[in-house]
Amino acid sequence: MSFEFRRQGQVWLEDTSLSSYYRLHVGQEVTFSQTFKQQSLPQRTLHALNNLFEDSEINQANPADFSFKLFMVNQTSPESNQHKPLNLLLDYSDNSYKTFNLYFVYADYSPAVYYKIEKCVFTAGAFEIPTKGIITVSLSGQGSKLSRVEGTFPGTDSGYKSTEQFVENSALQVTVGSDVLDNILSASLEVQNNIEWTQNNTIQKSLVATDASNTTYPENFTLTTRNVGGSIRQYVSKTDSASTSNLQTWNEKTTVRIQAGNSTSAPQLDINMTDACSFTNRASFSEVFAQNYDYRIVVNPTNLNDYFTY
Protein backbone atom coordinates (compact mmCIF):
# COMPACT_ATOMS: atom_id res chain seq x y z
CA MET A 1 0.00 0.00 0.00
CA SER A 2 1.40 3.40 -1.04
CA PHE A 3 0.30 6.53 0.82
CA GLU A 4 0.93 10.13 -0.15
CA PHE A 5 2.92 11.85 2.60
CA ARG A 6 3.01 15.62 2.90
CA ARG A 7 6.73 15.65 3.68
CA GLN A 8 7.46 13.95 0.33
CA GLY A 9 5.63 16.54 -1.74
CA GLN A 10 7.02 19.52 -3.64
CA VAL A 11 5.30 22.89 -4.00
CA TRP A 12 5.44 24.48 -7.45
CA LEU A 13 4.04 27.77 -8.74
CA GLU A 14 3.23 28.42 -12.40
CA ASP A 15 3.15 32.00 -13.69
CA THR A 16 0.57 31.46 -16.42
CA SER A 17 1.32 34.83 -18.05
CA LEU A 18 4.92 33.71 -18.68
CA SER A 19 4.34 29.92 -18.90
CA SER A 20 7.11 29.59 -16.30
CA TYR A 21 7.36 27.15 -13.37
CA TYR A 22 9.00 27.83 -9.99
CA ARG A 23 9.74 25.22 -7.34
CA LEU A 24 9.57 26.73 -3.85
CA HIS A 25 11.25 26.13 -0.49
CA VAL A 26 8.37 25.89 1.98
CA GLY A 27 7.73 24.60 5.48
CA GLN A 28 5.88 21.40 6.32
CA GLU A 29 2.61 23.23 7.07
CA VAL A 30 1.09 23.00 3.59
CA THR A 31 -2.70 22.77 3.30
CA PHE A 32 -5.16 22.77 0.40
CA SER A 33 -8.82 21.77 0.03
CA GLN A 34 -12.04 22.48 -1.85
CA THR A 35 -15.65 21.87 -0.85
CA PHE A 36 -18.96 21.74 -2.72
CA LYS A 37 -22.13 23.69 -2.08
CA GLN A 38 -25.07 21.51 -1.08
CA GLN A 39 -28.64 22.80 -1.05
CA SER A 40 -31.24 20.93 1.00
CA LEU A 41 -34.60 20.19 -0.63
CA PRO A 42 -37.56 19.15 1.57
CA GLN A 43 -39.31 15.92 0.52
CA ARG A 44 -42.08 15.84 3.11
CA THR A 45 -45.52 16.64 1.67
CA LEU A 46 -49.14 16.12 2.65
CA HIS A 47 -49.03 12.89 0.67
CA ALA A 48 -45.69 11.73 2.08
CA LEU A 49 -45.58 12.70 5.74
CA ASN A 50 -42.96 10.08 6.53
CA ASN A 51 -40.35 11.60 4.18
CA LEU A 52 -38.40 13.28 6.98
CA PHE A 53 -35.00 13.19 5.28
CA GLU A 54 -34.26 16.07 2.93
CA ASP A 55 -32.95 15.60 -0.59
CA SER A 56 -29.89 17.52 -1.79
CA GLU A 57 -28.82 19.40 -4.90
CA ILE A 58 -25.09 19.67 -5.61
CA ASN A 59 -23.92 21.49 -8.72
CA GLN A 60 -21.45 24.17 -7.54
CA ALA A 61 -18.04 24.27 -5.91
CA ASN A 62 -16.72 26.77 -3.41
CA PRO A 63 -13.32 28.37 -4.10
CA ALA A 64 -10.36 26.14 -3.26
CA ASP A 65 -8.28 27.20 -0.24
CA PHE A 66 -4.53 26.80 0.26
CA SER A 67 -1.78 27.93 2.62
CA PHE A 68 1.95 27.41 3.09
CA LYS A 69 4.94 29.01 4.78
CA LEU A 70 7.64 30.49 2.52
CA PHE A 71 11.27 30.93 3.57
CA MET A 72 12.96 34.21 2.62
CA VAL A 73 16.36 33.85 0.98
CA ASN A 74 19.44 36.03 0.74
CA GLN A 75 19.38 36.74 -2.97
CA THR A 76 18.40 39.87 -4.88
CA SER A 77 20.09 39.56 -8.29
CA PRO A 78 19.07 37.52 -10.12
CA GLU A 79 15.74 37.10 -8.38
CA SER A 80 15.25 33.83 -6.54
CA ASN A 81 12.26 31.54 -6.99
CA GLN A 82 11.28 32.53 -3.44
CA HIS A 83 10.66 36.09 -4.61
CA LYS A 84 8.00 35.11 -7.15
CA PRO A 85 5.18 34.52 -4.61
CA LEU A 86 6.00 37.82 -2.91
CA ASN A 87 5.77 39.66 -6.23
CA LEU A 88 2.36 38.10 -6.85
CA LEU A 89 1.19 38.93 -3.32
CA LEU A 90 2.10 42.61 -3.61
CA ASP A 91 1.68 43.48 -7.29
CA TYR A 92 -1.48 45.19 -8.46
CA SER A 93 -1.42 47.26 -11.62
CA ASP A 94 -3.83 48.43 -14.31
CA ASN A 95 -6.79 47.43 -12.11
CA SER A 96 -5.81 43.77 -12.35
CA TYR A 97 -4.39 41.22 -9.96
CA LYS A 98 -2.33 38.46 -11.58
CA THR A 99 -3.34 34.86 -11.04
CA PHE A 100 -1.23 31.70 -11.09
CA ASN A 101 -1.51 27.92 -10.84
CA LEU A 102 -0.28 26.06 -7.76
CA TYR A 103 0.90 22.44 -7.68
CA PHE A 104 1.66 19.92 -4.95
CA VAL A 105 3.81 17.29 -6.64
CA TYR A 106 4.86 13.73 -5.74
CA ALA A 107 7.64 13.46 -8.31
CA ASP A 108 9.18 10.18 -7.11
CA TYR A 109 5.97 8.16 -7.38
CA SER A 110 5.24 5.77 -10.22
CA PRO A 111 3.10 6.89 -11.88
CA ALA A 112 3.80 10.48 -10.79
CA VAL A 113 0.98 12.27 -8.98
CA TYR A 114 0.27 15.96 -8.59
CA TYR A 115 -2.52 18.14 -7.25
CA LYS A 116 -3.31 21.30 -9.20
CA ILE A 117 -5.18 24.44 -8.10
CA GLU A 118 -6.08 26.65 -11.04
CA LYS A 119 -6.46 30.42 -11.20
CA CYS A 120 -5.02 31.12 -7.75
CA VAL A 121 -4.74 34.44 -5.96
CA PHE A 122 -3.02 35.30 -2.67
CA THR A 123 -5.46 36.69 -0.10
CA ALA A 124 -3.00 37.16 2.77
CA GLY A 125 0.71 37.21 3.51
CA ALA A 126 2.07 37.57 7.05
CA PHE A 127 5.76 38.53 7.34
CA GLU A 128 7.08 36.86 10.48
CA ILE A 129 10.19 38.75 11.61
CA PRO A 130 11.76 37.36 14.80
CA THR A 131 14.46 39.31 16.58
CA LYS A 132 16.64 36.23 16.09
CA GLY A 133 15.81 33.51 13.58
CA ILE A 134 14.77 32.81 9.99
CA ILE A 135 12.35 35.25 8.36
CA THR A 136 9.31 33.56 6.85
CA VAL A 137 6.09 34.62 5.13
CA SER A 138 2.88 32.70 5.82
CA LEU A 139 0.88 32.80 2.59
CA SER A 140 -2.74 31.85 2.04
CA GLY A 141 -5.13 32.21 -0.87
CA GLN A 142 -7.88 30.80 -3.00
CA GLY A 143 -8.23 29.26 -6.43
CA SER A 144 -10.89 28.18 -8.89
CA LYS A 145 -10.51 24.40 -9.10
CA LEU A 146 -8.59 21.65 -7.29
CA SER A 147 -7.88 18.45 -9.22
CA ARG A 148 -5.69 15.37 -8.84
CA VAL A 149 -3.68 14.16 -11.82
CA GLU A 150 -1.71 10.96 -12.38
CA GLY A 151 1.01 11.46 -14.94
CA THR A 152 4.25 13.29 -15.62
CA PHE A 153 4.34 16.78 -14.10
CA PRO A 154 4.80 19.29 -16.97
CA GLY A 155 6.99 21.79 -15.13
CA THR A 156 10.76 22.22 -15.30
CA ASP A 157 12.83 24.76 -13.40
CA SER A 158 16.50 25.39 -14.15
CA GLY A 159 16.63 28.18 -11.54
CA TYR A 160 15.79 25.98 -8.55
CA LYS A 161 18.57 25.48 -6.00
CA SER A 162 18.36 22.50 -3.68
CA THR A 163 20.11 24.56 -1.00
CA GLU A 164 19.46 28.24 -0.38
CA GLN A 165 20.85 30.69 2.15
CA PHE A 166 17.78 31.56 4.18
CA VAL A 167 17.63 35.04 5.71
CA GLU A 168 18.38 34.68 9.42
CA ASN A 169 17.57 37.96 11.12
CA SER A 170 20.23 39.22 13.50
CA ALA A 171 19.98 42.98 12.98
CA LEU A 172 16.38 44.18 13.30
CA GLN A 173 15.95 47.95 12.99
CA VAL A 174 12.62 49.75 13.20
CA THR A 175 11.98 53.43 12.48
CA VAL A 176 8.75 55.25 13.36
CA GLY A 177 8.57 58.83 12.15
CA SER A 178 12.12 60.08 12.57
CA ASP A 179 12.93 57.86 15.59
CA VAL A 180 14.98 54.69 15.36
CA LEU A 181 13.56 52.47 18.10
CA ASP A 182 15.76 50.54 20.51
CA ASN A 183 14.91 47.50 22.64
CA ILE A 184 12.54 45.97 20.05
CA LEU A 185 10.73 42.83 21.19
CA SER A 186 9.04 41.95 17.90
CA ALA A 187 7.81 43.34 14.59
CA SER A 188 5.14 42.02 12.25
CA LEU A 189 3.47 43.01 8.99
CA GLU A 190 0.54 41.48 7.11
CA VAL A 191 -0.81 42.10 3.62
CA GLN A 192 -4.50 41.32 3.06
CA ASN A 193 -6.14 41.23 -0.36
CA ASN A 194 -9.89 41.00 0.09
CA ILE A 195 -11.54 39.37 -2.92
CA GLU A 196 -15.07 38.41 -3.90
CA TRP A 197 -15.73 35.60 -6.35
CA THR A 198 -18.34 36.39 -8.99
CA GLN A 199 -21.47 34.27 -8.87
CA ASN A 200 -21.74 32.22 -12.07
CA ASN A 201 -24.52 29.77 -11.22
CA THR A 202 -27.08 29.96 -14.01
CA ILE A 203 -30.13 27.77 -14.67
CA GLN A 204 -28.40 26.30 -17.72
CA LYS A 205 -25.26 25.34 -15.78
CA SER A 206 -27.33 23.87 -12.95
CA LEU A 207 -29.18 21.63 -15.39
CA VAL A 208 -25.95 20.46 -17.02
CA ALA A 209 -24.34 19.54 -13.67
CA THR A 210 -25.25 15.87 -13.21
CA ASP A 211 -22.12 14.67 -11.37
CA ALA A 212 -18.72 15.90 -10.16
CA SER A 213 -17.28 15.98 -13.69
CA ASN A 214 -19.47 18.89 -14.81
CA THR A 215 -19.65 20.86 -11.57
CA THR A 216 -19.80 24.64 -11.89
CA TYR A 217 -16.56 26.16 -10.54
CA PRO A 218 -15.92 29.82 -9.66
CA GLU A 219 -14.23 31.62 -12.54
CA ASN A 220 -13.65 35.32 -11.82
CA PHE A 221 -13.14 37.52 -8.79
CA THR A 222 -12.96 41.19 -7.83
CA LEU A 223 -10.34 42.72 -5.56
CA THR A 224 -12.47 44.88 -3.25
CA THR A 225 -10.06 46.27 -0.63
CA ARG A 226 -6.46 45.89 0.50
CA ASN A 227 -4.98 46.23 3.99
CA VAL A 228 -1.36 46.43 5.05
CA GLY A 229 -0.51 46.76 8.71
CA GLY A 230 1.13 45.21 11.72
CA SER A 231 2.47 45.76 15.18
CA ILE A 232 5.79 46.73 16.74
CA ARG A 233 6.48 45.87 20.37
CA GLN A 234 9.14 47.75 22.34
CA TYR A 235 10.39 47.88 25.92
CA VAL A 236 9.90 51.24 27.65
CA SER A 237 13.20 52.78 28.76
CA LYS A 238 13.20 55.94 30.87
CA THR A 239 16.72 56.82 29.65
CA ASP A 240 15.73 56.74 25.96
CA SER A 241 13.60 59.65 24.75
CA ALA A 242 12.62 57.77 21.57
CA SER A 243 11.17 55.07 23.82
CA THR A 244 8.82 57.42 25.68
CA SER A 245 8.04 60.23 23.22
CA ASN A 246 5.17 58.36 21.54
CA LEU A 247 3.79 56.53 24.58
CA GLN A 248 -0.05 56.64 24.53
CA THR A 249 -0.14 58.85 21.42
CA TRP A 250 -1.09 58.48 17.76
CA ASN A 251 -0.04 59.90 14.40
CA GLU A 252 -1.20 59.92 10.78
CA LYS A 253 0.65 59.77 7.47
CA THR A 254 3.98 59.14 9.06
CA THR A 255 6.85 56.77 8.22
CA VAL A 256 7.16 53.20 9.44
CA ARG A 257 10.25 51.32 8.29
CA ILE A 258 11.29 47.77 9.17
CA GLN A 259 14.76 46.53 8.20
CA ALA A 260 15.86 42.99 8.93
CA GLY A 261 18.61 40.62 7.92
CA ASN A 262 22.26 39.96 8.56
CA SER A 263 23.22 43.62 9.05
CA THR A 264 21.57 47.05 9.34
CA SER A 265 23.82 48.41 6.57
CA ALA A 266 22.63 45.82 4.03
CA PRO A 267 19.29 44.34 5.17
CA GLN A 268 17.79 41.46 3.18
CA LEU A 269 14.27 42.76 3.96
CA ASP A 270 13.54 46.48 3.88
CA ILE A 271 9.92 47.65 4.18
CA ASN A 272 9.99 51.43 3.89
CA MET A 273 6.52 53.00 4.07
CA THR A 274 7.48 56.66 3.84
CA ASP A 275 4.74 59.06 5.01
CA ALA A 276 2.21 56.31 4.35
CA CYS A 277 1.07 55.01 7.75
CA SER A 278 -1.03 55.88 10.74
CA PHE A 279 -0.28 54.40 14.14
CA THR A 280 -1.74 54.25 17.61
CA ASN A 281 0.47 53.60 20.60
CA ARG A 282 -0.68 51.67 23.66
CA ALA A 283 1.13 50.82 26.86
CA SER A 284 1.41 47.18 27.90
CA PHE A 285 2.01 46.61 31.59
CA SER A 286 3.63 43.37 32.77
CA GLU A 287 6.83 42.48 34.65
CA VAL A 288 8.68 44.86 32.31
CA PHE A 289 6.70 47.79 30.89
CA ALA A 290 6.37 47.76 27.12
CA GLN A 291 4.44 49.52 24.37
CA ASN A 292 2.86 48.54 21.06
CA TYR A 293 2.78 50.54 17.85
CA ASP A 294 -0.23 49.29 15.85
CA TYR A 295 0.12 50.69 12.34
CA ARG A 296 -1.42 50.44 8.89
CA ILE A 297 -1.03 52.03 5.45
CA VAL A 298 -3.54 54.84 4.84
CA VAL A 299 -2.45 56.04 1.38
CA ASN A 300 -2.93 54.45 -2.06
CA PRO A 301 0.46 53.74 -3.64
CA THR A 302 0.68 53.22 -7.38
CA ASN A 303 2.55 50.00 -6.73
CA LEU A 304 2.70 48.42 -3.27
CA ASN A 305 5.88 46.63 -4.30
CA ASP A 306 7.68 49.99 -4.25
CA TYR A 307 7.65 49.86 -0.44
CA PHE A 308 9.35 46.44 -0.33
CA THR A 309 12.95 45.45 -1.03
CA TYR A 310 13.79 41.77 -0.61
WOLIN-V870068 format. One record per backbone hydrogen bond with DSSP energy under -1.0 kcal/mol. CO is the residue of the C=O (numbers start at 1). NH is the residue of the N-H. If there is no record, write none. Layout:
# WOLIN-V870068
co->CO nh->NH
co->CO nh->NH
This chain:
# WOLIN-V870068
co->5 nh->8
co->6 nh->9
co->10 nh->105
co->11 nh->24
co->12 nh->103
co->13 nh->22
co->14 nh->16
co->14 nh->101
co->15 nh->18
co->15 nh->19
co->15 nh->20
co->20 nh->15
co->22 nh->13
co->25 nh->71
co->28 nh->30
co->31 nh->67
co->33 nh->65
co->35 nh->62
co->39 nh->57
co->41 nh->55
co->48 nh->51
co->50 nh->52
co->55 nh->41
co->57 nh->39
co->59 nh->216
co->60 nh->37
co->64 nh->143
co->65 nh->33
co->66 nh->141
co->67 nh->31
co->68 nh->139
co->69 nh->27
co->70 nh->137
co->72 nh->167
co->73 nh->75
co->80 nh->83
co->81 nh->84
co->83 nh->87
co->84 nh->88
co->85 nh->89
co->86 nh->90
co->87 nh->91
co->93 nh->96
co->96 nh->93
co->100 nh->120
co->101 nh->14
co->102 nh->117
co->103 nh->12
co->104 nh->115
co->105 nh->10
co->106 nh->113
co->112 nh->151
co->113 nh->106
co->114 nh->149
co->115 nh->104
co->116 nh->147
co->117 nh->102
co->118 nh->144
co->120 nh->100
co->121 nh->142
co->123 nh->193
co->124 nh->140
co->125 nh->191
co->126 nh->138
co->127 nh->189
co->128 nh->136
co->133 nh->169
co->135 nh->72
co->136 nh->128
co->137 nh->70
co->138 nh->126
co->139 nh->68
co->140 nh->123
co->140 nh->124
co->141 nh->66
co->142 nh->121
co->143 nh->64
co->145 nh->118
co->147 nh->116
co->149 nh->114
co->164 nh->166
co->165 nh->74
co->167 nh->135
co->169 nh->133
co->173 nh->259
co->174 nh->181
co->175 nh->257
co->176 nh->179
co->179 nh->176
co->183 nh->235
co->186 nh->233
co->189 nh->127
co->190 nh->229
co->191 nh->125
co->192 nh->227
co->194 nh->224
co->194 nh->225
co->196 nh->222
co->202 nh->206
co->203 nh->207
co->204 nh->208
co->205 nh->209
co->211 nh->214
co->212 nh->215
co->216 nh->61
co->220 nh->198
co->222 nh->196
co->225 nh->194
co->227 nh->192
co->228 nh->297
co->229 nh->190
co->230 nh->295
co->231 nh->188
co->232 nh->293
co->233 nh->185
co->233 nh->186
co->234 nh->291
co->237 nh->240
co->240 nh->243
co->241 nh->245
co->246 nh->249
co->249 nh->281
co->251 nh->279
co->254 nh->277
co->255 nh->177
co->256 nh->273
co->257 nh->175
co->258 nh->271
co->259 nh->173
co->260 nh->269
co->261 nh->170
co->261 nh->171
co->269 nh->260
co->270 nh->309
co->271 nh->258
co->272 nh->274
co->273 nh->256
co->273 nh->276
co->276 nh->298
co->277 nh->254
co->278 nh->296
co->279 nh->251
co->280 nh->294
co->282 nh->292
co->284 nh->290
co->289 nh->236
co->290 nh->284
co->291 nh->234
co->292 nh->282
co->293 nh->232
co->294 nh->280
co->295 nh->230
co->296 nh->278
co->303 nh->306
co->304 nh->307
co->305 nh->308
co->307 nh->272
co->309 nh->270
